[in-house]
């Protein structure tokens, strides 16, 4: 059985006004996340699916790209248009993209 083809984008290709879905655990989110991201841990994705817009593209991110690939596949199978952010927050930080934390302070990884 082959791996499904999961759409991916580089962090630098995520539009500034994108719906960015962060599926990491709460402690990871608290340590630092993209300012525009919405947080729904992967394990809670099904319970919160109704909160995810169906009328716009969804960009999914995690720490390194594994969990977000799972979420991207699930969303696409459920009728959303979603792309995995390649390399996750690690690559996001390496690219020098904006990050913040729950206390509002800028963060770098």
Phi and psi in radians as a Rosetta constraint file:
Dihedral C 1 N 2 CA 2 C 2 CIRCULARHARMONIC -1.600 0.35
Dihedral N 2 CA 2 C 2 N 3 CIRCULARHARMONIC 2.767 0.35
Dihedral C 2 N 3 CA 3 C 3 CIRCULARHARMONIC -1.187 0.35
Dihedral N 3 CA 3 C 3 N 4 CIRCULARHARMONIC 2.423 0.35
Dihedral C 3 N 4 CA 4 C 4 CIRCULARHARMONIC -1.170 0.35
Dihedral N 4 CA 4 C 4 N 5 CIRCULARHARMONIC 2.643 0.35
Dihedral C 4 N 5 CA 5 C 5 CIRCULARHARMONIC -1.405 0.35
Dihedral N 5 CA 5 C 5 N 6 CIRCULARHARMONIC 1.906 0.35
Dihedral C 5 N 6 CA 6 C 6 CIRCULARHARMONIC -1.800 0.35
Dihedral N 6 CA 6 C 6 N 7 CIRCULARHARMONIC 2.078 0.35
Dihedral C 6 N 7 CA 7 C 7 CIRCULARHARMONIC -1.040 0.35
Dihedral N 7 CA 7 C 7 N 8 CIRCULARHARMONIC 2.387 0.35
Dihedral C 7 N 8 CA 8 C 8 CIRCULARHARMONIC -2.302 0.35
Dihedral N 8 CA 8 C 8 N 9 CIRCULARHARMONIC 2.623 0.35
Dihedral C 8 N 9 CA 9 C 9 CIRCULARHARMONIC -2.348 0.35
Dihedral N 9 CA 9 C 9 N 10 CIRCULARHARMONIC 2.641 0.35
Dihedral C 9 N 10 CA 10 C 10 CIRCULARHARMONIC -1.276 0.35
Dihedral N 10 CA 10 C 10 N 11 CIRCULARHARMONIC 2.560 0.35
Dihedral C 10 N 11 CA 11 C 11 CIRCULARHARMONIC -0.925 0.35
Dihedral N 11 CA 11 C 11 N 12 CIRCULARHARMONIC -0.586 0.35
Dihedral C 11 N 12 CA 12 C 12 CIRCULARHARMONIC -1.240 0.35
Dihedral N 12 CA 12 C 12 N 13 CIRCULARHARMONIC -0.210 0.35
Dihedral C 12 N 13 CA 13 C 13 CIRCULARHARMONIC -1.669 0.35
Dihedral N 13 CA 13 C 13 N 14 CIRCULARHARMONIC -0.022 0.35
Dihedral C 13 N 14 CA 14 C 14 CIRCULARHARMONIC -1.333 0.35
Dihedral N 14 CA 14 C 14 N 15 CIRCULARHARMONIC 2.079 0.35
Dihedral C 14 N 15 CA 15 C 15 CIRCULARHARMONIC -1.043 0.35
Dihedral N 15 CA 15 C 15 N 16 CIRCULARHARMONIC 2.592 0.35
Dihedral C 15 N 16 CA 16 C 16 CIRCULARHARMONIC -1.034 0.35
Dihedral N 16 CA 16 C 16 N 17 CIRCULARHARMONIC -0.552 0.35
Dihedral C 16 N 17 CA 17 C 17 CIRCULARHARMONIC -1.737 0.35
Dihedral N 17 CA 17 C 17 N 18 CIRCULARHARMONIC 0.300 0.35
Dihedral C 17 N 18 CA 18 C 18 CIRCULARHARMONIC -1.190 0.35
Dihedral N 18 CA 18 C 18 N 19 CIRCULARHARMONIC 2.708 0.35
Dihedral C 18 N 19 CA 19 C 19 CIRCULARHARMONIC -1.496 0.35
Dihedral N 19 CA 19 C 19 N 20 CIRCULARHARMONIC 1.831 0.35
Dihedral C 19 N 20 CA 20 C 20 CIRCULARHARMONIC -1.823 0.35
Dihedral N 20 CA 20 C 20 N 21 CIRCULARHARMONIC 2.065 0.35
Dihedral C 20 N 21 CA 21 C 21 CIRCULARHARMONIC -1.840 0.35
Dihedral N 21 CA 21 C 21 N 22 CIRCULARHARMONIC 2.024 0.35
Dihedral C 21 N 22 CA 22 C 22 CIRCULARHARMONIC -1.700 0.35
Dihedral N 22 CA 22 C 22 N 23 CIRCULARHARMONIC 2.052 0.35
Dihedral C 22 N 23 CA 23 C 23 CIRCULARHARMONIC -1.830 0.35
Dihedral N 23 CA 23 C 23 N 24 CIRCULARHARMONIC 0.341 0.35
Dihedral C 23 N 24 CA 24 C 24 CIRCULARHARMONIC -1.350 0.35
Dihedral N 24 CA 24 C 24 N 25 CIRCULARHARMONIC 2.986 0.35
Dihedral C 24 N 25 CA 25 C 25 CIRCULARHARMONIC -1.278 0.35
Dihedral N 25 CA 25 C 25 N 26 CIRCULARHARMONIC 2.761 0.35
Dihedral C 25 N 26 CA 26 C 26 CIRCULARHARMONIC -0.938 0.35
Dihedral N 26 CA 26 C 26 N 27 CIRCULARHARMONIC -0.719 0.35
Dihedral C 26 N 27 CA 27 C 27 CIRCULARHARMONIC -1.175 0.35
Dihedral N 27 CA 27 C 27 N 28 CIRCULARHARMONIC -0.548 0.35
Dihedral C 27 N 28 CA 28 C 28 CIRCULARHARMONIC -1.210 0.35
Dihedral N 28 CA 28 C 28 N 29 CIRCULARHARMONIC -0.758 0.35
Dihedral C 28 N 29 CA 29 C 29 CIRCULARHARMONIC -1.038 0.35
Dihedral N 29 CA 29 C 29 N 30 CIRCULARHARMONIC -0.793 0.35
Dihedral C 29 N 30 CA 30 C 30 CIRCULARHARMONIC -1.106 0.35
Dihedral N 30 CA 30 C 30 N 31 CIRCULARHARMONIC -0.572 0.35
Dihedral C 30 N 31 CA 31 C 31 CIRCULARHARMONIC -1.218 0.35
Dihedral N 31 CA 31 C 31 N 32 CIRCULARHARMONIC -0.509 0.35
Dihedral C 31 N 32 CA 32 C 32 CIRCULARHARMONIC 2.884 0.35
Dihedral N 32 CA 32 C 32 N 33 CIRCULARHARMONIC 2.374 0.35
Dihedral C 32 N 33 CA 33 C 33 CIRCULARHARMONIC -2.646 0.35
Dihedral N 33 CA 33 C 33 N 34 CIRCULARHARMONIC 2.914 0.35
Dihedral C 33 N 34 CA 34 C 34 CIRCULARHARMONIC -1.176 0.35
Dihedral N 34 CA 34 C 34 N 35 CIRCULARHARMONIC 2.365 0.35
Dihedral C 34 N 35 CA 35 C 35 CIRCULARHARMONIC -0.979 0.35
Dihedral N 35 CA 35 C 35 N 36 CIRCULARHARMONIC -0.598 0.35
Dihedral C 35 N 36 CA 36 C 36 CIRCULARHARMONIC -1.570 0.35
Dihedral N 36 CA 36 C 36 N 37 CIRCULARHARMONIC 0.007 0.35
Dihedral C 36 N 37 CA 37 C 37 CIRCULARHARMONIC -1.273 0.35
Dihedral N 37 CA 37 C 37 N 38 CIRCULARHARMONIC 2.662 0.35
Dihedral C 37 N 38 CA 38 C 38 CIRCULARHARMONIC -1.878 0.35
Dihedral N 38 CA 38 C 38 N 39 CIRCULARHARMONIC 2.347 0.35
Dihedral C 38 N 39 CA 39 C 39 CIRCULARHARMONIC -1.787 0.35
Dihedral N 39 CA 39 C 39 N 40 CIRCULARHARMONIC 2.099 0.35
Dihedral C 39 N 40 CA 40 C 40 CIRCULARHARMONIC -2.477 0.35
Dihedral N 40 CA 40 C 40 N 41 CIRCULARHARMONIC 1.824 0.35
Dihedral C 40 N 41 CA 41 C 41 CIRCULARHARMONIC -0.952 0.35
Dihedral N 41 CA 41 C 41 N 42 CIRCULARHARMONIC 2.539 0.35
Dihedral C 41 N 42 CA 42 C 42 CIRCULARHARMONIC -0.878 0.35
Dihedral N 42 CA 42 C 42 N 43 CIRCULARHARMONIC -0.749 0.35
Dihedral C 42 N 43 CA 43 C 43 CIRCULARHARMONIC -1.141 0.35
Dihedral N 43 CA 43 C 43 N 44 CIRCULARHARMONIC -0.264 0.35
Dihedral C 43 N 44 CA 44 C 44 CIRCULARHARMONIC -1.894 0.35
Dihedral N 44 CA 44 C 44 N 45 CIRCULARHARMONIC 0.091 0.35
Dihedral C 44 N 45 CA 45 C 45 CIRCULARHARMONIC -1.011 0.35
Dihedral N 45 CA 45 C 45 N 46 CIRCULARHARMONIC -0.825 0.35
Dihedral C 45 N 46 CA 46 C 46 CIRCULARHARMONIC -1.059 0.35
Dihedral N 46 CA 46 C 46 N 47 CIRCULARHARMONIC -0.715 0.35
Dihedral C 46 N 47 CA 47 C 47 CIRCULARHARMONIC -1.195 0.35
Dihedral N 47 CA 47 C 47 N 48 CIRCULARHARMONIC -0.429 0.35
Dihedral C 47 N 48 CA 48 C 48 CIRCULARHARMONIC -1.925 0.35
Dihedral N 48 CA 48 C 48 N 49 CIRCULARHARMONIC 0.178 0.35
Dihedral C 48 N 49 CA 49 C 49 CIRCULARHARMONIC -0.973 0.35
Dihedral N 49 CA 49 C 49 N 50 CIRCULARHARMONIC -0.611 0.35
Dihedral C 49 N 50 CA 50 C 50 CIRCULARHARMONIC -1.137 0.35
Dihedral N 50 CA 50 C 50 N 51 CIRCULARHARMONIC -0.285 0.35
Dihedral C 50 N 51 CA 51 C 51 CIRCULARHARMONIC -1.536 0.35
Dihedral N 51 CA 51 C 51 N 52 CIRCULARHARMONIC -0.172 0.35
Dihedral C 51 N 52 CA 52 C 52 CIRCULARHARMONIC -1.593 0.35
Dihedral N 52 CA 52 C 52 N 53 CIRCULARHARMONIC 2.191 0.35
Dihedral C 52 N 53 CA 53 C 53 CIRCULARHARMONIC -1.110 0.35
Dihedral N 53 CA 53 C 53 N 54 CIRCULARHARMONIC 2.466 0.35
Dihedral C 53 N 54 CA 54 C 54 CIRCULARHARMONIC -1.779 0.35
Dihedral N 54 CA 54 C 54 N 55 CIRCULARHARMONIC -0.133 0.35
Dihedral C 54 N 55 CA 55 C 55 CIRCULARHARMONIC -1.728 0.35
Dihedral N 55 CA 55 C 55 N 56 CIRCULARHARMONIC 0.176 0.35
Dihedral C 55 N 56 CA 56 C 56 CIRCULARHARMONIC -2.611 0.35
Dihedral N 56 CA 56 C 56 N 57 CIRCULARHARMONIC 2.811 0.35
Dihedral C 56 N 57 CA 57 C 57 CIRCULARHARMONIC -1.201 0.35
Dihedral N 57 CA 57 C 57 N 58 CIRCULARHARMONIC 2.468 0.35
Dihedral C 57 N 58 CA 58 C 58 CIRCULARHARMONIC -1.949 0.35
Dihedral N 58 CA 58 C 58 N 59 CIRCULARHARMONIC 2.234 0.35
Dihedral C 58 N 59 CA 59 C 59 CIRCULARHARMONIC -1.835 0.35
Dihedral N 59 CA 59 C 59 N 60 CIRCULARHARMONIC 2.220 0.35
Dihedral C 59 N 60 CA 60 C 60 CIRCULARHARMONIC -1.985 0.35
Dihedral N 60 CA 60 C 60 N 61 CIRCULARHARMONIC 2.326 0.35
Dihedral C 60 N 61 CA 61 C 61 CIRCULARHARMONIC -2.350 0.35
Dihedral N 61 CA 61 C 61 N 62 CIRCULARHARMONIC 2.597 0.35
Dihedral C 61 N 62 CA 62 C 62 CIRCULARHARMONIC -2.430 0.35
Dihedral N 62 CA 62 C 62 N 63 CIRCULARHARMONIC -2.650 0.35
Dihedral C 62 N 63 CA 63 C 63 CIRCULARHARMONIC -1.282 0.35
Dihedral N 63 CA 63 C 63 N 64 CIRCULARHARMONIC -0.862 0.35
Dihedral C 63 N 64 CA 64 C 64 CIRCULARHARMONIC -2.265 0.35
Dihedral N 64 CA 64 C 64 N 65 CIRCULARHARMONIC -0.104 0.35
Dihedral C 64 N 65 CA 65 C 65 CIRCULARHARMONIC 2.047 0.35
Dihedral N 65 CA 65 C 65 N 66 CIRCULARHARMONIC -0.197 0.35
Dihedral C 65 N 66 CA 66 C 66 CIRCULARHARMONIC -1.299 0.35
Dihedral N 66 CA 66 C 66 N 67 CIRCULARHARMONIC -0.939 0.35
Dihedral C 66 N 67 CA 67 C 67 CIRCULARHARMONIC -1.157 0.35
Dihedral N 67 CA 67 C 67 N 68 CIRCULARHARMONIC -0.646 0.35
Dihedral C 67 N 68 CA 68 C 68 CIRCULARHARMONIC -1.188 0.35
Dihedral N 68 CA 68 C 68 N 69 CIRCULARHARMONIC -0.533 0.35
Dihedral C 68 N 69 CA 69 C 69 CIRCULARHARMONIC -1.128 0.35
Dihedral N 69 CA 69 C 69 N 70 CIRCULARHARMONIC -0.721 0.35
Dihedral C 69 N 70 CA 70 C 70 CIRCULARHARMONIC -1.079 0.35
Dihedral N 70 CA 70 C 70 N 71 CIRCULARHARMONIC -0.795 0.35
Dihedral C 70 N 71 CA 71 C 71 CIRCULARHARMONIC -1.140 0.35
Dihedral N 71 CA 71 C 71 N 72 CIRCULARHARMONIC -0.712 0.35
Dihedral C 71 N 72 CA 72 C 72 CIRCULARHARMONIC -1.057 0.35
Dihedral N 72 CA 72 C 72 N 73 CIRCULARHARMONIC -0.798 0.35
Dihedral C 72 N 73 CA 73 C 73 CIRCULARHARMONIC -1.053 0.35
Dihedral N 73 CA 73 C 73 N 74 CIRCULARHARMONIC -0.818 0.35
Dihedral C 73 N 74 CA 74 C 74 CIRCULARHARMONIC -1.080 0.35
Dihedral N 74 CA 74 C 74 N 75 CIRCULARHARMONIC -0.764 0.35
Dihedral C 74 N 75 CA 75 C 75 CIRCULARHARMONIC -1.115 0.35
Dihedral N 75 CA 75 C 75 N 76 CIRCULARHARMONIC -0.802 0.35
Dihedral C 75 N 76 CA 76 C 76 CIRCULARHARMONIC -1.093 0.35
Dihedral N 76 CA 76 C 76 N 77 CIRCULARHARMONIC -0.673 0.35
Dihedral C 76 N 77 CA 77 C 77 CIRCULARHARMONIC -1.181 0.35
Dihedral N 77 CA 77 C 77 N 78 CIRCULARHARMONIC -0.444 0.35
Dihedral C 77 N 78 CA 78 C 78 CIRCULARHARMONIC -1.563 0.35
Dihedral N 78 CA 78 C 78 N 79 CIRCULARHARMONIC 0.039 0.35
Dihedral C 78 N 79 CA 79 C 79 CIRCULARHARMONIC 1.860 0.35
Dihedral N 79 CA 79 C 79 N 80 CIRCULARHARMONIC -0.071 0.35
Dihedral C 79 N 80 CA 80 C 80 CIRCULARHARMONIC -1.397 0.35
Dihedral N 80 CA 80 C 80 N 81 CIRCULARHARMONIC 2.884 0.35
Dihedral C 80 N 81 CA 81 C 81 CIRCULARHARMONIC -1.877 0.35
Dihedral N 81 CA 81 C 81 N 82 CIRCULARHARMONIC 1.887 0.35
Dihedral C 81 N 82 CA 82 C 82 CIRCULARHARMONIC -2.329 0.35
Dihedral N 82 CA 82 C 82 N 83 CIRCULARHARMONIC 2.638 0.35
Dihedral C 82 N 83 CA 83 C 83 CIRCULARHARMONIC -2.314 0.35
Dihedral N 83 CA 83 C 83 N 84 CIRCULARHARMONIC 2.486 0.35
Dihedral C 83 N 84 CA 84 C 84 CIRCULARHARMONIC -1.414 0.35
Dihedral N 84 CA 84 C 84 N 85 CIRCULARHARMONIC 2.390 0.35
Dihedral C 84 N 85 CA 85 C 85 CIRCULARHARMONIC -1.506 0.35
Dihedral N 85 CA 85 C 85 N 86 CIRCULARHARMONIC 1.906 0.35
Dihedral C 85 N 86 CA 86 C 86 CIRCULARHARMONIC -1.021 0.35
Dihedral N 86 CA 86 C 86 N 87 CIRCULARHARMONIC 2.252 0.35
Dihedral C 86 N 87 CA 87 C 87 CIRCULARHARMONIC 1.419 0.35
Dihedral N 87 CA 87 C 87 N 88 CIRCULARHARMONIC -0.084 0.35
Dihedral C 87 N 88 CA 88 C 88 CIRCULARHARMONIC 1.017 0.35
Dihedral N 88 CA 88 C 88 N 89 CIRCULARHARMONIC -2.711 0.35
Dihedral C 88 N 89 CA 89 C 89 CIRCULARHARMONIC -1.145 0.35
Dihedral N 89 CA 89 C 89 N 90 CIRCULARHARMONIC -0.423 0.35
Dihedral C 89 N 90 CA 90 C 90 CIRCULARHARMONIC -1.097 0.35
Dihedral N 90 CA 90 C 90 N 91 CIRCULARHARMONIC -0.828 0.35
Dihedral C 90 N 91 CA 91 C 91 CIRCULARHARMONIC -1.278 0.35
Dihedral N 91 CA 91 C 91 N 92 CIRCULARHARMONIC -0.577 0.35
Dihedral C 91 N 92 CA 92 C 92 CIRCULARHARMONIC -0.995 0.35
Dihedral N 92 CA 92 C 92 N 93 CIRCULARHARMONIC -0.874 0.35
Dihedral C 92 N 93 CA 93 C 93 CIRCULARHARMONIC -1.142 0.35
Dihedral N 93 CA 93 C 93 N 94 CIRCULARHARMONIC -0.727 0.35
Dihedral C 93 N 94 CA 94 C 94 CIRCULARHARMONIC -1.074 0.35
Dihedral N 94 CA 94 C 94 N 95 CIRCULARHARMONIC -0.533 0.35
Dihedral C 94 N 95 CA 95 C 95 CIRCULARHARMONIC -1.384 0.35
Dihedral N 95 CA 95 C 95 N 96 CIRCULARHARMONIC -0.089 0.35
Dihedral C 95 N 96 CA 96 C 96 CIRCULARHARMONIC 1.343 0.35
Dihedral N 96 CA 96 C 96 N 97 CIRCULARHARMONIC 0.358 0.35
Dihedral C 96 N 97 CA 97 C 97 CIRCULARHARMONIC -1.351 0.35
Dihedral N 97 CA 97 C 97 N 98 CIRCULARHARMONIC 2.735 0.35
Dihedral C 97 N 98 CA 98 C 98 CIRCULARHARMONIC -1.068 0.35
Dihedral N 98 CA 98 C 98 N 99 CIRCULARHARMONIC 2.442 0.35
Dihedral C 98 N 99 CA 99 C 99 CIRCULARHARMONIC -2.422 0.35
Dihedral N 99 CA 99 C 99 N 100 CIRCULARHARMONIC 2.631 0.35
Dihedral C 99 N 100 CA 100 C 100 CIRCULARHARMONIC -2.453 0.35
Dihedral N 100 CA 100 C 100 N 101 CIRCULARHARMONIC 3.131 0.35
Dihedral C 100 N 101 CA 101 C 101 CIRCULARHARMONIC -2.318 0.35
Dihedral N 101 CA 101 C 101 N 102 CIRCULARHARMONIC 3.104 0.35
Dihedral C 101 N 102 CA 102 C 102 CIRCULARHARMONIC -1.115 0.35
Dihedral N 102 CA 102 C 102 N 103 CIRCULARHARMONIC -0.435 0.35
Dihedral C 102 N 103 CA 103 C 103 CIRCULARHARMONIC -1.519 0.35
Dihedral N 103 CA 103 C 103 N 104 CIRCULARHARMONIC 0.064 0.35
Dihedral C 103 N 104 CA 104 C 104 CIRCULARHARMONIC 1.471 0.35
Dihedral N 104 CA 104 C 104 N 105 CIRCULARHARMONIC -0.036 0.35
Dihedral C 104 N 105 CA 105 C 105 CIRCULARHARMONIC -1.367 0.35
Dihedral N 105 CA 105 C 105 N 106 CIRCULARHARMONIC 2.446 0.35
Dihedral C 105 N 106 CA 106 C 106 CIRCULARHARMONIC -1.068 0.35
Dihedral N 106 CA 106 C 106 N 107 CIRCULARHARMONIC 2.545 0.35
Dihedral C 106 N 107 CA 107 C 107 CIRCULARHARMONIC -2.281 0.35
Dihedral N 107 CA 107 C 107 N 108 CIRCULARHARMONIC 2.649 0.35
Dihedral C 107 N 108 CA 108 C 108 CIRCULARHARMONIC -2.287 0.35
Dihedral N 108 CA 108 C 108 N 109 CIRCULARHARMONIC 2.548 0.35
